[in-house]
Amino acid sequence: MTGRVKSRQIKTGGFTISSSWLSPFAFIILLCCVSLLVLAGCESQEMKAAEADRMRKLPAEARKANLQQSLESRFENPVAHYELAQLYHAEGLWSKAEYHYNIALSFDPSNADAQVAMVKLFLDSGDTAKSKISAETYVNEAGNSDIQSLRLAMAFQKQQLDEYALACFQQALNLAPSSALINKQVGYYYLGKNDKDRAKEYLVRSFQLDPKQPEVAGELGRLGVEVRIPQKVGVSATGSGEDIQPGEKKLKMVMRHGRVQFEPSDGK
């Protein structure tokens, strides 16, 4: 006797399976197949990551050969163009590097790393005027986006182009002054420059905006700022037994025994 199951659906990562009129045995087999496909997809992503890591460890000539082969099969790959440009850049092959940076940006126009690499390329090749024009163009293009301004700032920071990094950090702050993330990154920037006073200023601001940042609390501790993170206390008004956090993000900065620390504000 063959059983029937009621119509139902199973949703997986990218598709839906309906089990209408499937026997229980067939349904289980189908479910197993779907699970194997999902696992295969996960393994595929891990293999791609491992392959990318292996590629980065190859000698320059072997990497170039692999990247060129990859582009023969899929020319519209911005990552391959960018990595190939980086290799040519390191070798001082300016025109080849510029060509591949341009192609990478044509397929991924908001790639901050490629934009800043182009600025650095012109600087390294001695064309300071073109480097300045390119940098100003990219900064202006990011002028309506705090996130893109932040990405650009961090890319300039990696290339040690401090003037443009600071301009982009300031632009990001002007667009989103209450962003804990942006204030944190600006704080880290100054920390890297060993400017502890400015680092403290922005990290304090970041922590005030979002106290759930143990890494920021740690940095503030090393800078002599004592941080108290509010604990979950009390019971909800509904009697559900769920913890509540009164004043969780309302901290006040106080001076005790010569040290700065944060405490929950009395305000509601």
Secondary structure, 3 states (H helix, E strand, C coil): CCCCCCCCEEECCCCEEECCCCCHHHHHHHHHHHHHHHHHHHHHHHHHHHHHHHHHCCCHHHHHHHHHHHHHHCCCCHHHHHHHHHHHHHCCCHHHHHHHHHHHHHHCCCCHHHHHHHHHHHHHCCCHHHHHHHHHHHHHHCCCCHHHHHHHHHHHHHCCCHHHHHHHHHHHHHHCCCCHHHHHHHHHHHHHCCCHHHHHHHHHHHHHHCCCCHHHHHHHHHCCEECCCCCCECCCCCCCCCCECCCCCCEEEEEECCEEEEEECCCC
